[in-house]
Amino acid sequence: MVSLFSFLEEAHSGLSVLAVEAEEAVWSNPRATLTQGRLFSEELASIVSKQENLENVFALKYHERIHKLSREGILPEEIKTSFEWLRLSGNQASHDVKSIPIELAITAHRHIFALASWYVESYGPLEIETPAYQMPFKPSKSSSNLVTNELVSEHLGQLLNEQIETKLLPTLTEQFKFLHDSISKVAGSLDEWTRQQPVSVEEGNLGATTTGIATSKNAIELIESSDSSEKLEIGNYLVGRGLLTIDKRPNNGALWVIGGWELKDELFSLKDQGLYFKFARNGSQSTKRQPAWFLTGKEPSTERYLNVQENQEQDKVRILDDLEIMLKSVIGDLSINDLTEEIPDSSAQIIIELDQPRNEVNPNVQEKTEAVLGERQDVASMYIEDIVRTYQQREIRFPVSMSDFSLDGLQIIGCDALLRSMRDEQGWTAISNLPHELSEITENVSGAGTKTVAKLVKQMEQSIQNEKKLIGSGNRKANLVIAYRALKKKLGRRPTYLEMHQQGTCDSKEFRQLFGSYHLFLLKAKELDKQKAAVAQRYEQWLLEAESTIMRKSYKMVVLLIMLERGSDGWMKPITAEEAASFFYAYYMNDPDKKSIDFSDDETRKLWEEPLDKTARLIARMPMSTWGSSSNRVVSYNKGQFKLLFNVRENDREILYEWTRDICEYRLTSYFERKSESYRMLE
């Protein structure tokens, strides 16, 4: 019987052989299917990485390559998931002596097909058509129908579970986090000892004790302040490390740590002290089937202790290793001339030394470093620590991202006279200007009674909670917010997406990576008025699609640009490939750089002499047909027409048009910048 992967032969014969071998072994040797799937995905990642010129400085390991392809926007989330599934399952099959169930081999077959289809659609010849997925053919036996039906049922059940885990559980998790924050707010302030200990919250319906999440700074303070000979209970230690735990030991259960495989280094480092954690991909009822780790042992419900000092030494080694990996990753992402724009001075010097021969100085890098550091000295200084103020012996801790936040931007209600006096008489216009002891407000500001100041402080605390919800627990979102507000202050208005890319002090692609879209970031940051916030919510799927659709070439955004050229009233009307051909052809042929980057391969060279008819056929196949089949029912290509599958209200039309054009112009600009840089590096 013809293999499902026969379509892959024309695109890449080597990948086709691996896929066919994996398919042939599904029913007879599931372990071979998993190992072949792992090999297939590794080879595919290497091929795509080379085609995208992502490893010009140094070679990457397989998992590093996957993460970098994802960071560059080359892998959609579902394709990254397939890569990761095949990598982890293949590794497990190679080292685990337990038998491999056939349903895992069928799942591997499905992931291999997803990767093969994506590769052909993104990098293969345009004339190849990918088939619909079919389960691998099973050799006929007397009981084949019964077995097949059972396997199909199990497979469908597994698919349903995966959908629940990826779609429903994250939403529930966010709701429980919000509930936890609300309870913490009602509980009020805690003393210093309590803030350093695990905070238990009884989750009525869950029936589990979930410990609070400590910041990494508190974790460091907790561990470093401990006596060198002190033993720390493992539950307290994990909370101090900022991990989310569920402790069922009081009920003769296990200690669970919520999280995926990314926690392996953190937890494996405890092996030397006899503390062993095992990973459960589907967790347990205690974790609501979230991926988690559990503490093993003969008596898992007993208290376990570790030596803090010994683990501190291991932490130092791990931090240095992480720094080295981070620096190498930055080198791979940036040209040497851009390195100092992304990292602090000391790290920039390390990278320059790694990338250049010793005792050799690059004057261009040195000059650019001085200019960048001079321009960003104020911004860099904000990365040191949070802003702490005190009122009536009560600590108020503003996140570092609020350091340049204006008092007017806090949206304080009912304290107008007090705010005006603080701003006009005392010159306190931003959070960073406030005195360390807020009692000075009552002493130095006229008409500032204790009740009014207390009302001000209460609303400040609410703003702090909103800010923490925006920036999360890491530094990446905080740094992005700082960069946005700095440029907004410089321009005196909200910057466009393209302005953030060209003038901001951040990596603009992180808006997509961390918030899904720049305009959804504006929504979450409360930077939009009521009408625009409603527009962002109503057309969220379109904003995500325009922002995230994969661009192997610039063709999709050029077609979108052609539609936008018709103006705010007509940009959503359907368009044919013939209507787009003239503009599309001129867009590349009139610009030598764009022509050399995206219109000079073997196929598009044939269009130079006979432009319109062949260009229209190219547009119809890619991007119109490709985009229509890959989007989540947002756009379609049917009966020769490419169109958007949603309606826009009359009052929303102008706003959505401006945002769509902003995204389109940003993506085209950043795309050609990245491609031009790759070409220069190859030269």
For each residue, the residues with C-beta under 8 A, 3 or more apart:
1: 137
2: 6
3: 6 19 20 23 24
4: 23 113 131 133 134 136
5: 8 9 16 19 20 23 112 113 116
6: 2 3 9 16
7: 10 11 116 120 128 129 130 131
8: 5 11 12 15 16 19 116 119 120
9: 5 6 13 16
10: 7 124 125 128
11: 7 8 15 16 119 120 123 124 125 128
12: 8 15 16 47 119 124
13: 9 16 17
14: 17 18 43
15: 8 11 12 18 19 40 43 44 47 116 119
16: 5 6 8 9 11 12 13 19 20
17: 13 14 20 21
18: 14 15 21 22 36 39 40 43
19: 3 5 8 15 16 22 23 40 112 113 116
20: 3 5 16 17 23 24
21: 17 18 24 25 32 36
22: 18 19 25 26 32 33 36 37 40 108 109 112
23: 3 4 5 19 20 26 33 109 112 136
24: 3 20 21 28
25: 21 22 28 29 30 32 33 36 105
26: 22 23 30 33 102 105 106 108 109 136
27: 102 105 136 138 139
28: 24 25
29: 25 32 33
30: 25 26 33 34 93 100 101 102 104 105
31: 34 35 93 100
32: 21 22 25 29 35 36
33: 22 23 25 26 29 30 36 37 105 108 109
34: 30 31 37 38 86 89 90 92 93 100 104 105 108
35: 31 32 38 39 90 93 94
36: 18 21 22 25 32 33 39 40
37: 22 33 34 40 41 86 89 90 108 109 111 112
38: 34 35 41 42 86 87 89 90 91 93 94
39: 18 35 36 42 43 90
40: 15 18 19 22 36 37 43 44 86 112 115
41: 37 38 44 45 82 83 86 87 90 111 112 115
42: 38 39 45 46 62 87
43: 14 15 18 39 40 46 47
44: 15 40 41 47 48 83 115 119
45: 41 42 48 49 62 65 66 69 83
46: 42 43 49 50 65
47: 12 15 43 44 50 51 119
48: 44 45 51 52 69 74 119 123
49: 45 46 52 54 55 60 65 68 69
50: 46 47 53 54 55
51: 47 48 123
52: 48 49 69 72 74 678
53: 50 56 678 681 682
54: 49 50 60 65 68 69 72 332
55: 49 50 58 59 60 65 332
56: 53 332 678 681 682
57: 331 332 355
58: 55 328 331 332
59: 55
60: 49 54 55 64 65 68 332
61: 64 65
62: 42 45 65 66 87
63: 66 67 87
64: 60 61 67 68 329
65: 45 46 49 54 55 60 61 62 68 69
66: 45 62 63 69 70 75 80 83 84 87
67: 63 64 70 71
68: 49 54 60 64 65 71 72 329 332 333
69: 45 48 49 52 54 65 66 72 74 75 80
70: 66 67 73 74 75 77 80
71: 67 68 333 509 513
72: 52 54 68 69 333 509
73: 70 509 512 548 550 551
74: 48 52 69 70 550 552
75: 66 69 70 79 80 83 550
76: 79 80 118 548 550
77: 70 80 81
78: 81 82 114
79: 75 76 82 83 114 115 118
80: 66 69 70 75 76 77 83 84
81: 77 78 84 85
82: 41 78 79 85 86 111 114 115
83: 41 44 45 66 75 79 80 86 87 115
84: 66 80 81 87 88
85: 81 82 88 89 107 108 111
86: 34 37 38 40 41 82 83 89 90 108 111 112 115
87: 38 41 42 62 63 66 83 84 90 91
88: 84 85 91 92 261
89: 34 37 38 85 86 92 93 104 107 108
90: 34 35 37 38 39 41 86 87 93 94 108
91: 38 87 88 94 95
92: 34 88 89 95 96
93: 30 31 34 35 38 89 90 96 100
94: 35 38 90 91
95: 91 92
96: 92 93
97:
98:
99:
100: 30 31 34 93 104 105
101: 30 104 105
102: 26 27 30 105 106 151
103: 106 107 151 154 155 158
104: 30 34 89 100 101 107 108
105: 25 26 27 30 33 34 100 101 102 108 109
106: 26 102 103 109 110 135 136 151 155
107: 85 89 103 104 110 111 155 158
108: 22 26 33 34 37 85 86 89 90 104 105 111 112
109: 22 23 26 33 37 105 106 112 113 135 136
110: 106 107 113 114 133
111: 37 41 82 85 86 107 108 114 115
112: 5 19 22 23 37 40 41 86 108 109 115 116
113: 4 5 19 109 110 116 117 133
114: 78 79 82 110 111 117 118
115: 40 41 44 79 82 83 86 111 112 118 119
116: 5 7 8 15 19 112 113 119 120 130
117: 113 114 120 121 130
118: 76 79 114 115 121 122
119: 8 11 12 15 44 47 48 115 116 122 123 124
120: 7 8 11 116 117 123 124 128 130
121: 117 118 124 130 626 629 630
122: 118 119 550 552
123: 11 48 51 119 120 552
124: 10 11 12 119 120 121 128
125: 10 11 128 603
126: 603 618 621 622
127: 621
128: 7 10 11 120 124 125
129: 7
130: 7 116 117 120 121
131: 4 7 134
132:
133: 4 110 113
134: 4 131
135: 106 109 152 155
136: 4 23 26 27 106 109
137: 1
138: 27 144 147 148
139: 27 144
140: 144
141: 144 147
142:
143: 146 147
144: 138 139 140 141 147 148
145: 148 149
146: 143 149 150
147: 138 141 143 144 150 151
148: 138 144 145 151 152
149: 145 146 152 153
150: 146 147 153 154
151: 102 103 106 147 148 154 155
152: 135 148 149 155 156
153: 149 150 156 157
154: 103 150 151 157 158
155: 103 106 107 135 151 152 158 159
156: 152 153 159 160
157: 153 154 160 161
158: 103 107 154 155 161 162
159: 155 156 162 163
160: 156 157 163 164
161: 157 158 164 165 282 289
162: 158 159 165 166
163: 159 160 166 167 168
164: 160 161 167 168 169 289
165: 161 162 168 169 282 289 290
166: 162 163 169 170
167: 163 164 170 171
168: 163 164 165 171 172
169: 164 165 166 172 173 288 289 290
170: 166 167 173 174
171: 167 168 174 175
172: 168 169 175 176 288
173: 169 170 176 177 288 290
174: 170 171 177 178
175: 171 172 178 179
176: 172 173 179 180 203 206
177: 173 174 180 181
178: 174 175 181 182
179: 175 176 182 183 203
180: 176 177 183 184 201 210 212
181: 177 178 184 185 465 469
182: 178 179 185 186
183: 179 180 186 187 201
184: 180 181 187 199 201 212
185: 181 182 188 465
186: 182 183
187: 183 184 190
188: 185
189: 394 395
190: 187 194 195 199
191: 194 195
192: 195 196
193: 196 197
194: 190 191 197 199
195: 190 191 192 218
196: 192 193 214 218 221 222 240
197: 193 194 236 239
198: 211 212 235 236 239 245
199: 184 190 194 211 212
200: 209 210 211 212
201: 180 183 184 209 210 211 212
202: 209
203: 176 179 206 207 208 209 210
204: 207
205:
206: 176 203 210 288
207: 203 204
208: 203 246 247 248 286
209: 200 201 202 203 246 247 248 250
210: 180 200 201 203 206 244 245 246
211: 198 199 200 201 235 238 239 244 245 246 247
212: 180 184 198 199 200 201 239
213: 239 242 243 244 473
214: 196 218 219 222 239 240 241 242
215: 218 219 242 473
216: 219 220 241 242 473
217: 220 221 385
218: 195 196 214 215 221 222 240
219: 214 215 216 222 223 240 241 242
220: 216 217 223 224
221: 196 217 218 224 225
222: 196 214 218 219 225 226 240
223: 219 220 226 232 237 240 308 311 312
224: 220 221 312
225: 221 222
226: 222 223 230 232 308
227: 230
228: 308 309
229: 307 309
230: 226 227 308 309
231: 305 306 307 308
232: 223 226 236 237 240 305 306 308
233: 236 237 303 304 305
234: 237 238 255 270 275 295 303 304 305 306
235: 198 211 238 239 245 247 249 255 303
236: 197 198 232 233 239 240
237: 223 232 233 234 240 241 306 308 311
238: 211 234 235 241 243 245 255 257
239: 197 198 211 212 213 214 235 236 242 243 245
240: 196 214 218 219 222 223 232 236 237
241: 214 216 219 237 238 266
242: 213 214 215 216 219 239 473
243: 213 238 239 257 258 259 263 266
244: 210 211 213 257 258 259
245: 198 210 211 235 238 239 255 256 257 258
246: 208 209 210 211 255 256 258 286 287 292
247: 208 209 211 235 250 255 256
248: 208 209 251 252 253 254 255 256 286 301
249: 235 252 253 254 255 300 301 302 303
250: 209 247 301
251: 248 301
252: 248 249 301
253: 248 249 286 300 301
254: 248 249 286 294 295 300 301
255: 234 235 238 245 246 247 248 249 294 295 300
256: 245 246 247 248 283 284 286 287 292 293 294
257: 238 243 244 245 263 267 277 292 293 294
258: 243 244 245 246 283 287 290 291 292
259: 243 244 262 263 291 292 293
260: 263 291
261: 88 264 279 291
262: 259
263: 243 257 259 260 266 267 293
264: 261 267 268 279
265: 268 269 318
266: 241 243 263 269
267: 257 263 264 270 277 293
268: 264 265 271 277
269: 265 266 272 311 314 315 318
270: 234 267 273 275 276 277 306 311
271: 268 274 275 276
272: 269 310 314
273: 270 306 307 310 311
274: 271
275: 234 270 271 295 304 306
276: 270 271 295 296 297
277: 257 267 268 270 293 294 295 296
278: 293 294 296
279: 261 264 291 292 293
280: 283 284 287 291 292 293 294
281: 291
282: 161 165 289 291
283: 256 258 280 286 287 288 289 290 291 292
284: 256 280 287 289 292 294
285: 288 289
286: 208 246 248 253 254 256 283
287: 246 256 258 280 283 284 290 291 292
288: 169 172 173 206 283 285
289: 161 164 165 169 282 283 284 285
290: 165 169 173 258 283 287
291: 258 259 260 261 279 280 281 282 283 287
292: 246 256 257 258 259 279 280 283 284 287
293: 256 257 259 263 267 277 278 279 280
294: 254 255 256 257 277 278 280 284 300
295: 234 254 255 275 276 277 300 304
296: 276 277 278 300
297: 276 300 302 304
298:
299: 302
300: 249 253 254 255 294 295 296 297
301: 248 249 250 251 252 253 254
302: 249 297 299
303: 233 234 235 249
304: 233 234 275 295 297
305: 231 232 233 234
306: 231 232 234 237 270 273 275 310 311
307: 229 231 273 310 311
308: 223 226 228 230 231 232 237 311 312
309: 228 229 230 312 313
310: 272 273 306 307 313 314
311: 223 237 269 270 273 306 307 308 314 315
312: 223 224 308 309 315 316
313: 309 310 316 317
314: 269 272 310 311 317 318
315: 269 311 312 318 319
316: 312 313 319 320
317: 313 314 320 321
318: 265 269 314 315 321 322
319: 315 316 322 323
320: 316 317 323 324
321: 317 318 324 325
322: 318 319 325 326
323: 319 320 326 327
324: 320 321 327 328
325: 321 322 328 329
326: 322 323 329 330
327: 323 324 330 331 347 350 351 354
328: 58 324 325 331 332 354
329: 64 68 325 326 332 333
330: 326 327 333 334 339 342 343 347 351
331: 57 58 327 328 334 336 339 351 354 355
332: 54 55 56 57 58 60 68 328 329
333: 68 71 72 329 330 342
334: 330 331 338 339 341 342
335: 338 339 677 680 681
336: 331 339 351 352 355 356 362 365
337: 364 365 368
338: 334 335 341 342
339: 330 331 334 335 336 342 343 348 351 352 355 365
340: 343 345 348 365 368 369 372 373
341: 334 338 368 372 505
342: 330 333 334 338 339 507
343: 330 339 340 347 348 351
344: 347 348 380 383
345: 340 348 349 369 373 380
346: 349 350
347: 327 330 343 344 350 351
348: 339 340 343 344 345 351 352 369
349: 345 346 352 353
350: 327 346 347 353 354
351: 327 330 331 336 339 343 347 348 354 355
352: 336 339 348 349 355 356 362 365
353: 349 350 356 358
354: 327 328 331 350 351
355: 57 331 336 339 351 352
356: 336 352 353 360 361 362
357: 360
358: 353
359:
360: 356 357
361: 356 366
362: 336 352 356 365 366
363: 366 367
364: 337 367 368
365: 336 337 339 340 352 362 368 369
366: 361 362 363 369 370
367: 363 364 370 371
368: 337 340 341 364 365 371 372
369: 340 345 348 365 366 372 373
370: 366 367 373 374
371: 367 368 374 375
372: 340 341 368 369 375 376
373: 340 345 369 370 376 377 380
374: 370 371 377
375: 371 372
376: 372 373 379 380 505
377: 373 374 380 381
378: 381 382
379: 376 382 482 483 486 505
380: 344 345 373 376 377 383
381: 377 378 384
382: 378 379 400 403 404 482
383: 344 380 400 475 479
384: 381 400
385: 217 400
386: 397 398 399 400
387: 397 398 399 400 402 403 431 432
388: 395 396 397 398 436
389: 395 396 398 434 435 436 437 438
390: 393 394 395 396 436 437 438 439
391: 394 396 437 438 439 453 457
392: 439
393: 390
394: 189 390 391 457
395: 189 388 389 390
396: 388 389 390 391 438 457 460 461 464
397: 386 387 388 464
398: 386 387 388 389 402 403 405 431 460 464 467
399: 386 387 402 464 467 468 471 478
400: 382 383 384 385 386 387 403 478 482
401: 405 467 470 471 478 479 481 482 485
402: 387 398 399 405 431 463 464 467
403: 382 387 398 400 430 431 432 482
404: 382 430 431 432 482 485 486 489
405: 398 401 402 409 410 430 431 485
406: 409 410 429 430
407: 410 412 419 422 423 428 429 430 431
408: 419 423 429
409: 405 406
410: 405 406 407 459 460 463
411: 459 463
412: 407 415 419 456 459 460
413: 459
414: 455
415: 412 418 419 452 455 456 459
416: 419 420
417: 420 421 447
418: 415 421 422 441 445 447 448 452 453 456
419: 407 408 412 415 416 422 423 456
420: 416 417 423 424
421: 417 418 424 425 426 445 446 447 448
422: 407 418 419 425 426 428 441 445
423: 407 408 419 420 426 427 428 429
424: 420 421
425: 421 422 445 446
426: 421 422 423 444 445
427: 423 433
428: 407 422 423 433 434 435
429: 406 407 408 423 433
430: 403 404 405 406 407 433
431: 387 398 402 403 404 405 407 434
432: 387 403 404
433: 427 428 429 430
434: 389 428 431 438
435: 389 428 438 440 441
436: 388 389 390
437: 389 390 391 440
438: 389 390 391 396 434 435 441 453 457
439: 390 391 392 442 443
440: 435 437 443 444
441: 418 422 435 438 444 445 448 453 456
442: 439 445 448 449 450 453
443: 439 440
444: 426 440 441
445: 418 421 422 425 426 441 442 448
446: 421 425
447: 417 418 421 452
448: 418 421 441 442 445 452 453
449: 442 452 453
450: 442 453 454
451: 454 455
452: 415 418 447 448 449 455 456
453: 391 418 438 441 442 448 449 450 456 457
454: 450 451 457 458
455: 414 415 451 452 458 459
456: 412 415 418 419 441 452 453 459 460
457: 391 394 396 438 453 454 460 461
458: 454 455 461 462
459: 410 411 412 413 415 455 456 462 463
460: 396 398 410 412 456 457 463 464
461: 396 457 458 464 465
462: 458 459 465 466
463: 402 410 411 459 460 466 467
464: 396 397 398 399 402 460 461 467 468
465: 181 185 461 462 468 469
466: 462 463 469 470 526
467: 398 399 401 402 463 464 470 471
468: 399 464 465 471 472
469: 181 465 466 472
470: 401 466 467 477 481 524 525
471: 399 401 467 468 474 477 478 481
472: 468 469 477
473: 213 215 216 242
474: 471 477 478
475: 383 478 479
476: 479 480 510 514
477: 470 471 472 474 480 481 514 515
478: 399 400 401 471 474 475 481 482
479: 383 401 475 476 482 483 506
480: 476 477 483 484 506 510 511 514 521
481: 401 470 471 477 478 484 485 525
482: 379 382 400 401 403 404 478 479 485 486
483: 379 479 480 486 487 500 504 505 506
484: 480 481 487 488 495 500 504 506 521 525
485: 401 404 405 481 482 488 489
486: 379 404 482 483 489 490 504 505
487: 483 484 490 491 495 499 500 503 504 505
488: 484 485 491 492 493 494 495
489: 404 485 486 492
490: 486 487 503
491: 487 488 495 499 503
492: 488 489
493: 488
494: 488 522 527
495: 484 487 488 491 499 500 503 504
496: 499 500 662 666
497: 500 501 508 511 518 519 662 663 665 666
498: 501 502 662 665 666 669
499: 487 491 495 496 502 503 504
500: 483 484 487 495 496 497 503 504 506 508 511 518
501: 497 498 504 508 666 669 670
502: 498 499 669
503: 487 490 491 495 499 500
504: 483 484 486 487 495 499 500 501 508
505: 341 376 379 483 486 487
506: 479 480 483 484 500 510
507: 342 510
508: 497 500 501 504 511 518 666 670
509: 71 72 73 512 513 670
510: 476 480 506 507 513 514
511: 480 497 500 508 514 515 517 518 521
512: 73 509 515 516 517 518 547 548
513: 71 509 510
514: 476 477 480 510 511 521
515: 477 511 512 518 520 521 524
516: 512 520 543 544 547 548
517: 511 512 520 521 540 543 544 546 547 548 663
518: 497 500 508 511 512 515 521 522 547 662 663 666
519: 497 522 523 536 543 659 662 663
520: 515 516 517 523 524 536 540 543 544
521: 480 484 511 514 515 517 518 524 525
522: 494 518 519 525 527 528 532 536
523: 519 520 526 527 528 533 536 537
524: 470 515 520 521
525: 470 481 484 521 522
526: 466 523
527: 494 522 523
528: 522 523 532 533 536
529: 532 533
530: 533 534
531: 534 535 651 655
532: 522 528 529 535 536 655
533: 523 528 529 530 536 537
534: 530 531 537 538 652
535: 531 532 538 539 652 655 656 659
536: 519 520 522 523 528 532 533 539 540 543
537: 523 533 534 540
538: 534 535 649 652
539: 535 536 542 543 646 648 652 656
540: 517 520 536 537 543 544
541: 544 545 632 634 646
542: 539 545 546 634 644 646 656 660
543: 516 517 519 520 536 539 540 546 547 659 663
544: 516 517 520 540 541 547 548
545: 541 542 548 549 631 632 634 635
546: 517 542 543 549 560 660 663 664 667
547: 512 516 517 518 543 544 663 667
548: 73 76 512 516 517 544 545
549: 545 546 556 627 630 631
550: 73 74 75 76 122 630
551: 73 554 556 557 667 671
552: 74 122 123
553: 556 598 622 623
554: 551 557 558 594 597 598 668 671 672
555: 558 559 584 598 619 622 623
556: 549 551 553 559 560 623 627
557: 551 554 560 561 664 667 668 671
558: 554 555 561 562 584 587 668
559: 555 556 562 563 575 580 584 619 623 624 627 642
560: 546 556 557 563 564 660 664
561: 557 558 564 565 587 664 665 668
562: 558 559 565 566 575 580 583 584
563: 559 560 566 571 572 573 575
564: 560 561 571 657 660 661 664
565: 561 562 571 583
566: 562 563 569 570 571 573
567: 570 571 657
568: 571 653 654 657 658
569: 566 653
570: 566 567 573
571: 563 564 565 566 567 568 657 660
572: 563 643 644 648
573: 563 566 570 643
574: 641 642 643
575: 559 562 563 579 580 641 642 643
576: 579 580 616 640 641 642
577: 580 581 616 617 619 620 624 640 642
578: 581 612 616
579: 575 576
580: 559 562 575 576 577 583 584 616 619
581: 577 578 584 585 611 612 613 615 616 619
582: 585 586 612
583: 562 565 580 586 587
584: 555 558 559 562 580 581 587 588 615 619
585: 581 582 588 589 607 611 612 615
586: 582 583 589 590
587: 558 561 583 584 590 591 594
588: 584 585 591 594 595 598 599 604
589: 585 586 595 599 608 611
590: 586 587
591: 587 588 594 595
592: 595 596
593: 596 597 672 676
594: 554 587 588 591 597 598 599 672
595: 588 589 591 592 598 599 600
596: 592 593 599 600 679
597: 554 593 594 600 672 675 676 679
598: 553 554 555 588 594 595 604 675
599: 588 589 594 595 596 604 607
600: 595 596 597 604 605
601: 604 605
602: 605 606
603: 125 126 606 607 618
604: 588 598 599 600 601 607 608 618
605: 600 601 602 608
606: 602 603 609 610 614
607: 585 599 603 604 610 611 614 615 618
608: 589 604 605 611
609: 606
610: 606 607 613 614
611: 581 585 589 607 608 614 615
612: 578 581 582 585 615 616
613: 581 610 616 617
614: 606 607 610 611 617 618
615: 581 584 585 607 611 612 618 619
616: 576 577 578 580 581 612 613 619 620
617: 577 613 614 620 621
618: 126 603 604 607 614 615 621 622
619: 555 559 577 580 581 584 615 616 622 623 624
620: 577 616 617 624 625 637 640
621: 126 127 617 618 624 625 626
622: 126 553 555 618 619 625 626
623: 553 555 556 559 619 626 627
624: 559 577 619 620 621 627 628 637 642
625: 620 621 622 628 629 637
626: 121 621 622 623 629 630
627: 549 556 559 623 624 630 631 635 637 642
628: 624 625 631 635 636 637 638 642
629: 121 625 626 637
630: 121 549 550 626 627
631: 545 549 627 628 634 635 636
632: 541 545
633: 636 645
634: 541 542 545 631 644 645 646
635: 545 627 628 631 642 643 644 645
636: 628 631 633 642 643 645
637: 620 624 625 627 628 629 641 642
638: 628 641 643
639:
640: 576 577 620
641: 574 575 576 637 638
642: 559 574 575 576 577 624 627 628 635 636 637
643: 572 573 574 575 635 636 638
644: 542 572 634 635
645: 633 634 635 636
646: 539 541 542 634
647:
648: 539 572 652 653 656
649: 538 652 653
650: 653
651: 531
652: 534 535 538 539 648 649 655 656
653: 568 569 648 649 650 656 657
654: 568 657 658
655: 531 532 535 652 658 659
656: 535 539 542 648 652 653 659 660
657: 564 567 568 571 653 654 660 661
658: 568 654 655 661 662
659: 519 535 543 655 656 662 663
660: 542 546 560 564 571 656 657 663 664
661: 564 657 658 664 665
662: 496 497 498 518 519 658 659 665 666
663: 497 517 518 519 543 546 547 659 660 666 667
664: 546 557 560 561 564 660 661 667 668
665: 497 498 561 661 662 668 669
666: 496 497 498 501 508 518 662 663 669 670
667: 546 547 551 557 663 664 670 671
668: 554 557 558 561 664 665 671 672
669: 498 501 502 665 666 672 673
670: 501 508 509 666 667 673 674
671: 551 554 557 667 668 674 675
672: 554 593 594 597 668 669 675 676
673: 669 670 676 677
674: 670 671 677 678
675: 597 598 671 672 678 679
676: 593 597 672 673 679 680
677: 335 673 674 680 681
678: 52 53 56 674 675 681 682
679: 596 597 675 676 682 683
680: 335 676 677 683
681: 53 56 335 677 678
682: 53 56 678 679
683: 679 680
